Amino acid sequence: MKRVIAIIILVPLAVLLVALAVANRHGVVLSLDPFNGDAPAAAITLPLYFVVFAAMAFGVLLGGVGTWLGQGHWRRQARRLKREASGPRREKDGYRTVAVTGPTAGLPALRRDAA
């Protein structure tokens, strides 16, 4: 079901992106000099679709980093809870080992004839 939904969404999106890239092949000047617009010191000519796709990729990357940083509290809490849960788990495993190997040698045996 998820695969069908993904195909229904991703195939038209891919067609739209390819159409955008084909329609916007002309070059645009990307200037890194805000003070001299006529003859910029640092400028590069790129296809428009490349500029648009790079901006989208940068936005996705920036959003992912922001989300990762925002969820740091939850990851920290999960690590703390995992450490807290490992103590009782080790204790339970210790009891299970004692139950399998039998009582320790230092304990007295029960007498059945003491009635």
C-alpha positions as CSV (number, residue, x, y, z in Angstrom):
1,M,0.0,0.0,0.0
2,K,2.8,2.4,0.9
3,R,4.6,1.6,-2.3
4,V,1.5,2.4,-4.4
5,I,1.0,5.7,-2.6
6,A,4.7,6.5,-3.1
7,I,4.4,5.8,-6.8
8,I,1.3,7.9,-7.2
9,I,3.1,10.8,-5.6
10,L,6.7,10.4,-6.7
11,V,6.1,9.7,-10.4
12,P,4.2,12.9,-11.2
13,L,6.6,14.9,-9.0
14,A,9.5,13.5,-11.0
15,V,7.8,14.3,-14.3
16,L,7.3,17.9,-13.0
17,L,10.9,18.2,-12.0
18,V,12.2,17.0,-15.4
19,A,9.8,19.4,-17.2
20,L,11.1,22.2,-15.0
21,A,14.7,21.4,-15.8
22,V,14.0,21.1,-19.5
23,A,12.1,24.4,-19.7
24,N,14.7,26.3,-17.6
25,R,18.0,25.4,-19.3
26,H,19.0,29.0,-19.9
27,G,21.8,30.4,-17.8
28,V,21.4,32.9,-15.1
29,V,24.1,34.9,-13.4
30,L,24.4,34.2,-9.7
31,S,26.2,37.2,-8.2
32,L,27.9,37.1,-4.8
33,D,28.7,40.9,-4.9
34,P,25.8,42.9,-3.5
35,F,27.4,46.3,-4.1
36,N,28.3,46.2,-7.8
37,G,25.4,44.8,-9.9
38,D,26.8,45.8,-13.3
39,A,30.2,44.2,-13.0
40,P,30.2,41.9,-10.0
41,A,33.6,40.7,-8.7
42,A,32.3,37.2,-7.8
43,A,29.7,35.9,-10.2
44,I,28.9,32.5,-11.8
45,T,26.6,31.6,-14.7
46,L,24.5,28.5,-14.0
47,P,21.3,27.0,-15.5
48,L,18.2,28.2,-13.7
49,Y,17.1,24.6,-12.8
50,F,20.4,24.0,-11.1
51,V,19.9,27.1,-8.9
52,V,16.4,26.1,-8.0
53,F,17.3,22.5,-7.3
54,A,20.3,23.5,-5.2
55,A,18.1,25.9,-3.2
56,M,15.6,23.1,-2.6
57,A,18.4,20.7,-1.5
58,F,19.9,23.3,0.8
59,G,16.4,23.8,2.3
60,V,15.9,20.1,2.9
61,L,19.4,19.8,4.4
62,L,18.8,22.8,6.7
63,G,15.4,21.5,7.7
64,G,16.9,18.1,8.5
65,V,19.7,19.6,10.7
66,G,17.1,21.8,12.5
67,T,14.9,18.8,13.2
68,W,17.8,16.7,14.4
69,L,18.9,19.5,16.7
70,G,15.4,20.0,17.9
71,Q,15.0,16.3,18.8
72,G,18.2,16.1,20.9
73,H,16.1,16.2,24.1
74,W,14.2,13.1,23.1
75,R,17.4,11.2,22.1
76,R,19.0,12.2,25.4
77,Q,16.0,11.0,27.3
78,A,15.9,7.7,25.4
79,R,19.6,7.0,26.2
80,R,18.9,7.8,29.9
81,L,15.9,5.5,30.0
82,K,17.9,2.7,28.3
83,R,20.7,3.0,30.9
84,E,18.0,2.9,33.7
85,A,16.4,-0.2,32.2
86,S,19.7,-2.0,31.9
87,G,20.1,-2.2,35.7
88,P,17.0,-4.3,36.4
89,R,17.7,-6.4,33.3
90,R,21.1,-7.3,34.6
91,E,19.6,-8.1,38.1
92,K,16.9,-10.3,36.4
93,D,19.6,-12.2,34.5
94,G,21.5,-12.7,37.7
95,Y,18.5,-14.2,39.4
96,R,17.9,-16.4,36.3
97,T,21.5,-17.7,36.5
98,V,21.1,-18.5,40.2
99,A,17.8,-20.3,39.5
100,V,19.4,-22.4,36.8
101,T,22.5,-23.4,38.6
102,G,20.7,-24.1,41.9
103,P,21.1,-22.7,45.4
104,T,24.5,-21.4,46.5
105,A,26.7,-23.7,48.6
106,G,26.7,-21.4,51.6
107,L,22.9,-21.9,52.4
108,P,21.8,-24.7,54.7
109,A,19.8,-27.5,53.3
110,L,16.1,-27.8,54.4
111,R,15.4,-30.7,56.7
112,R,12.3,-32.6,55.9
113,D,12.3,-34.8,59.0
114,A,12.1,-31.9,61.5
115,A,8.4,-32.3,62.2
